[in-house]
């Protein structure tokens, strides 16, 4: 029973981290473009870079996205393919 409660709590935290319009837009944008820098994401979504960095940190903390250093650039991608599938399913079927 304790494992079940822990799993439910972890699932709720994951879903809560996805429950912001900017973070959903990040996942959708990364679904389309695969790899993007914070600058590209900020420009694509029309969000100031400091705000974008805050939302990226929340997604990274939950292992939803990952970051890879390429020289001075940080390139973001989706780490959890199931999240991409869930977001795309909801986005494309609820218009």
C-alpha positions as CSV (number, residue, x, y, z in Angstrom):
1,X,0.0,0.0,0.0
2,X,2.9,2.4,0.8
3,X,4.4,1.8,-2.7
4,X,1.0,2.5,-4.2
5,X,0.7,5.8,-2.3
6,X,4.2,6.8,-3.3
7,X,3.5,6.0,-7.0
8,X,0.3,8.1,-6.9
9,X,2.2,11.0,-5.2
10,X,5.0,10.9,-7.9
11,X,2.4,10.8,-10.7
12,X,0.6,13.8,-9.2
13,X,3.9,15.7,-9.0
14,X,4.7,14.9,-12.6
15,X,1.3,16.0,-13.9
16,X,1.4,19.1,-11.8
17,X,4.8,20.0,-13.4
18,X,3.1,19.7,-16.8
19,X,0.1,21.8,-15.8
20,X,1.2,25.2,-16.9
21,X,0.6,26.6,-20.4
22,X,4.2,27.6,-21.0
23,X,5.5,24.1,-20.1
24,X,2.9,22.5,-22.3
25,X,4.0,24.7,-25.1
26,X,7.6,23.8,-24.5
27,X,6.8,20.1,-24.8
28,X,4.8,20.7,-28.0
29,X,7.6,22.8,-29.5
30,X,10.2,20.2,-28.6
31,X,8.0,17.5,-30.1
32,X,8.1,19.4,-33.4
33,X,11.7,20.4,-33.4
34,X,13.4,17.7,-31.3
35,X,16.4,19.8,-30.2
36,X,16.2,23.5,-29.2
37,X,18.2,26.0,-27.2
38,X,16.7,28.3,-24.6
39,X,17.0,31.2,-27.0
40,X,15.2,29.3,-29.8
41,X,12.4,28.2,-27.3
42,X,12.1,31.8,-26.0
43,X,11.8,33.2,-29.5
44,X,9.5,30.4,-30.7
45,X,7.1,30.8,-27.8
46,X,7.4,34.6,-27.3
47,X,8.5,34.1,-23.6
48,X,11.3,36.1,-22.0
49,X,14.5,34.0,-21.5
50,X,14.5,34.2,-17.6
51,X,10.9,33.0,-17.5
52,X,11.7,30.2,-20.0
53,X,14.7,29.1,-17.9
54,X,12.5,28.8,-14.9
55,X,10.0,26.5,-16.7
56,X,12.8,24.5,-18.3
57,X,14.3,23.9,-14.8
58,X,10.9,22.5,-13.5
59,X,10.7,20.1,-16.5
60,X,14.3,19.1,-16.0
61,X,13.8,18.4,-12.3
62,X,11.0,15.9,-13.2
63,X,13.2,14.3,-16.0
64,X,10.7,15.3,-18.6
65,X,13.3,17.1,-20.7
66,X,17.1,16.8,-20.8
67,X,19.8,19.2,-21.5
68,X,23.0,18.6,-23.4
69,X,25.9,21.1,-23.5
70,X,27.3,21.8,-27.0
71,X,30.1,24.2,-26.4
72,X,28.5,27.2,-24.7
73,X,25.0,26.3,-25.8
74,X,22.6,24.2,-23.9
75,X,20.3,22.1,-26.1
76,X,17.0,20.8,-24.8
77,X,15.1,17.7,-25.9
78,X,12.4,15.5,-24.5
79,X,13.7,12.8,-22.2
80,X,10.5,10.9,-21.6
81,X,8.8,9.9,-24.8
82,X,5.6,8.9,-22.9
83,X,5.2,12.5,-21.9
84,X,5.5,13.6,-25.5
85,X,2.8,11.1,-26.5
86,X,0.5,12.1,-23.7
87,X,0.8,15.9,-24.5
88,X,0.4,15.3,-28.2
89,X,-2.6,13.1,-27.7
90,X,-4.4,15.6,-25.4
91,X,-3.3,18.6,-27.6
92,X,-4.4,17.1,-30.9
93,X,-7.7,15.5,-29.7
94,X,-9.0,18.4,-27.5
95,X,-9.1,21.3,-30.1
